[in-house]
Amino acid sequence: MAQKFFELIGVDFVQWKALMKHSFRLANRQTLLTSTSSHQSQKGINYALYLSLFLYLIFGFVLIGFLRIPNPFWSSLFILSSIGVMIGSMMLIEFGSIIVAPEDYHIFSVQPVSSRTYFVSKMSFTLIYVSLSAAALGLPSVIGYGYANHIRLKEFAVEPALFVAALAALVMWSLTIAMSMILLYTYVLRYVNYRRLKNALSYLQLVMSFMIYGGYMIFPVVIEKTGGALPVIKPWWVFLIPVSWYSSLLGIANGSADAATIVAAFVGVLFFAGVIPLAVSKISLGYAQSLSEGLSAQEETKFTSSREATSHFDFMKHPEDRVVAKLIWNQFKYDTKFRLAVMGIIPITALYLFMGLSKGEGLFNPFNPSWESMGQSALLYVAIVLFPVMIKESATKSDSYVASWMFFVSPANKTRLVLSLKKALLYYFVIPYLLILGVIFSYYFRSVLHAAMHAVILVLLSQLLLQLLFLPNPQLPFSAPRNVGERITLLGITVIIAPILLLGGVVLLSLFVYQNAGTYLTAVVILAIMVWFMEKLLKKRISRKMEQIEFLG
Amino acid sequence: MIQTFALKKQYDTKEAVKELSLTVREGEIFGFLGPNGAGKSTTVKMLTGMIFPTNGTATVAGFDILKDPVEVKRRIGYVPESGALFETLTGWEYLQLIADLHHLERAMASKRIEEFLTLFGLWEEKGMRLQQYSKGMKQKILISAALIHNPPVLFLDEPLNGLDANAALVFKELLKKFSQQNKTIFFTSHILDVVEKICTRIAIINEGAIIAEGTSADIAHSTGQKSLEEAFSKLTGVRDARESAQDFLEALGS
């Protein structure tokens, strides 16, 4: 039956099945939320798609919280917006794996696959992928709408009209977003280099991971704050936002629709019907070819400024310092994984700050301690400890660790290379990060001097932490394969131990060190001596370890 | 088996291939040589239907590459120089995908995959993802994928890349046997020794145009050189190899 239908539309059924199976296989091995390093995926993650869907489902349950808003138009506006952002970002970031990838052209263009078969398989997969994601994100709320009054009024009342409207809104909105993203992506690629766009999208991936993990904590706070404060009469400008066209369906089903709501719903249906044929015209093997040709043309002009980068580090005395600085700088510039690992601290810090400050206690000020705010600030100190741990891990492990052969065949001083790496991480990443935090502290402490004094102590403690991290396992820059299991364990231990140690330390500082200038200066001197002593110890330890170190490639 | 008629490919102002006309007969191992950027890969891409010619046309296995591209692709096997593979798939899965795209019956496909993997010494690694394979192992998968549907025409772009000596030896013998079975092989390589040994006829392309054609002996003779290597250098070399080497030595001494 299916085979006959496919024959009728000129699609090779056997090839369609093979391509669908292939698409699911690829999606199950690497998707947005579970994007794995090559080393990890070699071990065989085969359920990445299902894991993503499971995370979306949990997120979908978090969205049910919006049902506490009495008006279905407003509650669905929030829910559909969240789903729209998730699906839109997913489509943009995963365009290559879900829709059309330049790699497809290299492999499929020499196989006897017609453009129509390729197109139908890609389209079918996109529809299934979007539907599954939308179902995971939206079905909990859609079912919730069926029982909305029951939830609010604590009486049993099934509302089929609201349920059907919510389902229709979810389907139309998620497909409209997906198709609009296909159009946007293909349009942007006419003007922007494919590789540059992929790099830009990796930032979006960072923001999205932050949204998903942060959403669990942030949404309840947002719902708490906005729950009852929304107007019954909708302002005109709200209908300029496309998502409101689909929320209007719920407004109609609820029996509270005015003329504007009905017109908006009509516009939504029209837009949905119009955007699909436009987007599907973009999915073809021919398009994969143009992506691929564009990519080859761009490869020639990729790295033009390496000479400039060389001169930035010429002032450094030791060649090993220059090598490491140049390497770190270029990896940060061109290796998206390394860059994201470093920049991942920004959303984490922002989230922890938000969580800490949302209770209104302010940041814990060790110079004028308020013990109520201490618990709230614990998360920020987790971020401060997490950062050196994260960057040490990312700067020693890499997908291109095989390139580290150069350290083993050159007469470079390996001990010096490791020490230079530690130094580079401290100067280029940790200190700037703590300086930014110092500015935030100065706002909450209401004293620039106190903020600066606290930042100095944190710099010394972070330096000690970096030394401690290098002590048991000194490694050359980007010289070991990534192992995600190991990383998660390390981060897990850090998250548990860090607040206890560091917050305990900050309490001690608060009670005994920050009380007067004398004790503060003594503490700084003691910490500086500890850093100096650790450096000596580290140097000896690294020298011993480097005699035995072997190339892992 | 392969015929091109004034085949041309133009990128903006650059003519990558200039009105190329050539014929490769059934059972021939045709060596297609040229320096980097001469137009070899562009020609192969046009003949395999990866890109469209700007002008002219060609037939492969009796089908026009523009009018019947899918029919052409059913009858060709291609080993690309780029080595592009879906690296998150295992070796077995990749070959199964290609077999499905060629409508190979499941049992037959599994049997062939098993045989290829065993012959290439990859049976133990069949469940490993391709990203974990070495360069040579990936090349063996690419060769297996090109052969799995037993095509009458093979396009091989640097097929010996990364192969170990034993695998290369087996592969070269295999090409000779294919030729005896009347399969047509379009062979592109920079390794002139190999081309000289296995190709029955050779064409040299430079700046998008064929500059010499014939057996390796014919080409050497026509240029007044002793070997194909020397003839190639004379026909395509911008500078004398000895002079270039001397300049390198002088640069090291400065």
Chai-1 contact restraints between the chains, C-beta under 6 A:
chainA,res_idxA,chainB,res_idxB,connection_type,confidence,min_distance_angstrom,max_distance_angstrom,comment,restraint_id
A,V14,B,H103,contact,1.0,0.0,6.0,A-B,restraint_1
A,Q15,B,L101,contact,1.0,0.0,6.0,A-B,restraint_2
A,A18,B,L97,contact,1.0,0.0,6.0,A-B,restraint_3
A,A18,B,D100,contact,1.0,0.0,6.0,A-B,restraint_4
A,A18,B,L101,contact,1.0,0.0,6.0,A-B,restraint_5
A,H22,B,L97,contact,1.0,0.0,6.0,A-B,restraint_6
A,L26,B,T88,contact,1.0,0.0,6.0,A-B,restraint_7
A,R29,B,T88,contact,1.0,0.0,6.0,A-B,restraint_8
A,S38,B,Q131,contact,1.0,0.0,6.0,A-B,restraint_9
A,Q42,B,R129,contact,1.0,0.0,6.0,A-B,restraint_10
A,Q42,B,Q132,contact,1.0,0.0,6.0,A-B,restraint_11
A,E103,B,A84,contact,1.0,0.0,6.0,A-B,restraint_12
A,H106,B,S82,contact,1.0,0.0,6.0,A-B,restraint_13
A,H106,B,A84,contact,1.0,0.0,6.0,A-B,restraint_14
A,I107,B,A84,contact,1.0,0.0,6.0,A-B,restraint_15
A,S109,B,M50,contact,1.0,0.0,6.0,A-B,restraint_16
A,V110,B,T48,contact,1.0,0.0,6.0,A-B,restraint_17
A,V110,B,Y78,contact,1.0,0.0,6.0,A-B,restraint_18
A,Q111,B,K73,contact,1.0,0.0,6.0,A-B,restraint_19
A,Q111,B,L101,contact,1.0,0.0,6.0,A-B,restraint_20
A,P112,B,V70,contact,1.0,0.0,6.0,A-B,restraint_21
A,P112,B,K73,contact,1.0,0.0,6.0,A-B,restraint_22
A,P112,B,R74,contact,1.0,0.0,6.0,A-B,restraint_23
A,V113,B,L101,contact,1.0,0.0,6.0,A-B,restraint_24
A,S114,B,V70,contact,1.0,0.0,6.0,A-B,restraint_25
